[in-house]
Each structure stands twice: as C-alpha cells, then as structure tokens.
C-alpha cells in the first residue's frame, strides 16, 4: 500500500510533480515499525555484550558440535583464538570485562536516543541523520582498526555489515520522514493561504 494517495483533479495540495495527499497515519506507523526494528537490534547488540565470556565459550562448543570447525577451519581458528583470549583475559584480569560492559551500555543509550523520533520524527530527524553517519563510520573504523588489532579480514567484513545493514532501515525512515515534512509544509502553506487570501 502506498504512503500517498492521488489528490482529486483541481486540488491545491499539489507539490512539485503529481498532486498528492499524504496518509500521515500510515507513514507514521511505518516509521515506528522500522524504528522499533532498529531499536530492538541495538538493544540486543548491547545486552549480548555483557555475557561475552559465556557466549564465546558456547560458540566454541557450537563450532565443534555442528561440524563447522572442519568445514570452516579459518573461522574455527578465529573462534578458538577469541574464546581463549576472552577466557584468559577475563580470568586473569576481570576488570577487562568492565570495558565491554561500557560498550553494552553505549548500545542501550544509543537505542534510548530514538525515543525522540518515535514521538516526533520530523522534529527529531537529526537523530536519524546522526545514526546514518554513525553507520557509515563503521566501515572505516573496521578497515583502520581491524589490521591494527590483528583482526582477520573476513571478520572485518562481518563488523562492517552492521553498518551496511543498519543503515537500510534508517534510509527508509528518512525517506518517510521527508514525506511527512513535505505534507506539513503543504498544510502550513494552505492554512496560511486561507488566513491571507492571494490578491
């Protein structure tokens, strides 16, 4: 179903192009659905950063139990290395986990920032634009810091995928917000025209 409906012939709601009337309720519902998808993914990313040692241990067992260790030896070697590193680091220096606790907390705080666009997407469109910039920044961060931290190239692509796939719902939301912005501008113009008739 389209976000816009064709206006009747002779309607004064026409913008640059075909005359359209925005179904604002439908657009707002779609914005909220996409935003909730993005928020839920952020929250899950944050929450899963807390039990990192348990998760890496389970991942090592999963690779062995499913036979993926034999099918994907490079991935298995990386998973084992990460699992050993986390176990050794957290075991000898548990304060290192405090760093990933803050990482998890940051994801939750970022998710909370989207409360504004949920309530008033047009007024808070800057949050969406800021988030798109952040998604774009994931790519150079992975490419620059990955080699410095001895991260395999295939895992750098995994990390970059968060930014690539994360920006998709944001682009959809941004487009829908622009639709609402145009509708508000048209309605404001018409309200003004009713108060001050054209000569």
N, C-alpha and C positions, 0 to 999 in steps of 0.2 A: 504494500500500500504506500502510495506516495505521501511525502510530507506536505505537499502543496496541492491545491485544487484550482482548476482554471476558473478565473473570475468571469462573471457574465459580460456579454458584449456591452461596451459603453461604460464599464466600471472605471472608477478613478483610482483604483488601487494598483494600477499597473506600474511596474518599475522599468528598468532598462531591459527590455525584452518582452516576452509574453506576459500578459496580465495574469497575476497570481494572487491567491489569498492563502496565507499560511495557516495550517491547522496547528496552532501553537500547543494545544494539549498533547497532541500526538508527538510533536517534536520534543517536548519536554520529557515525555515518558521515555522516548528513545535515548535521550541524553542521559537520563538517570540510569537506564539499564546498562549502557556502555560504561558509565562512571562506576557503577557498582561492580561490574566485572573487573575493572582496573583496580578498584579499592580492595576487593577480595584477594586478587593476586598479590598485591602489595603486602597485605596483612599476612597471607600465607608465607610469603618470602621472608617476612620478618620473624614470624613465630618459629619457622623451621631453622632459623639461625641460632636459636637458644640451645637445643639439644644436639649440637654439632657432633660431639664425640659419639653419642649413641647412634646417630644417623650414619656416620661414616663406617662404624663397625657393622651395622646392618647391611650397608651397601657392599662391603667386602664379602659378607656371607651370601648375599643375593647373587653376586657375580659367580661364586663357586657353585651354588645350588642350582642355578639355571643353565650352567654350561657356557655362559657368556665369557667367562675367563679364557676358555680355549678358543672361542670364536673371535674374540676381540682382545688379543694379547696386549696391545698398546694401551687400551682403556683399562684393562685389568692391572697392568703395571702401575698406571697412574693412580687408580683407586687404592691399591695396596700402599703406595707411597704416601698418599694423603691420609689414609687410615692410620698408618704407623706414625706419621708426623703429628697428627692431632692427638693420638694416644700418648706419645712420648711428651709432647709439649704440655698438654693439659695435665698429664700425670706428674711431671716434674715441676711444672710452673703453672698451677691452676689459674693464676691471675691473668694468663693469656686469654682465657675464655671471656674475661671482662671486656676485651676488645670486641669480640663478636657479639657480646650482649648489647653493646652500644650500637653495633651495626643493625641488630634486630630492632632495637628501639627506634633507630632512624627511619626504618621502613614504616613503622607504625605511626610515627609523627608525620611522615610524608603522606600517608594514607589519610590522616586526620585533616590535612590541608584541603582535601577535596570536598569537605563539608560545605565550603562556600559555593563552589559550582553546583553542588546538588540543590542548594537552596535558591540561588540566583545565578544561573550560568552566564547570562550576558554581562552582568556586573563583575563577575569573577573569572572572566575568560582569560585573564592574565595567568591564572593558576594552570590552565591547560597549556598555554604557550610556554610557560616555565617548565612544565613537565616534558613537553616535546623537546625542548633544548636539553634537558637532563638525559632523555633517551638518546639523543644524538651524541651526547658526551660519553656514553658508554663505549662507543666504538673506538675512539682514540685512546681512551683510558686502558682498554684491554690490549690494544696494539702496542702502547708505550710501556705500560707497567707489566704486561704479561711476560715479555722477554727478560725484563729486569728481575722478575721474581721466579724465573725458570719454569714458567707455565707452558705446557705443550701447546702447539699451535691449534690443534683441534679443540682444546678446551677454551682457548681464547675465542674461538668461533661460538662455542656454547655460551660463553659470557656475553658476547656481542648480540646474540639472539634475543636476550632480554630487552635490549634497547630497540632492536628491529621490530620484534613482535609487540613490544609495549607501546610503540608509537602508533600502531594501527588503530586501536580504539580511540586514542587521543585525536587523531586526524578526523575520524568520523564525528566525534563530539564537536570538534572545532568547526567542521562544516555545518553541523546542525545549529550551533550557536550563531553562526553567521546568518543563517536563515531567520532565527529569532531577532537578531539585530536589525535585519532589513525590515522585518514586519513591524518592529517598534518604530523605526524611522518613518515608515509609511503611515502608520496610525497617528503618530505625533504630527506629521505634516497635515493630515486630513483634519485632525482636531483643531489645529491652528487655523486652517483654511475656513473652518466653519465659524470661528470667532471673528476672523478678519477676512471678509469676502474679498475676492480679487476685484479690482476696478473694472 
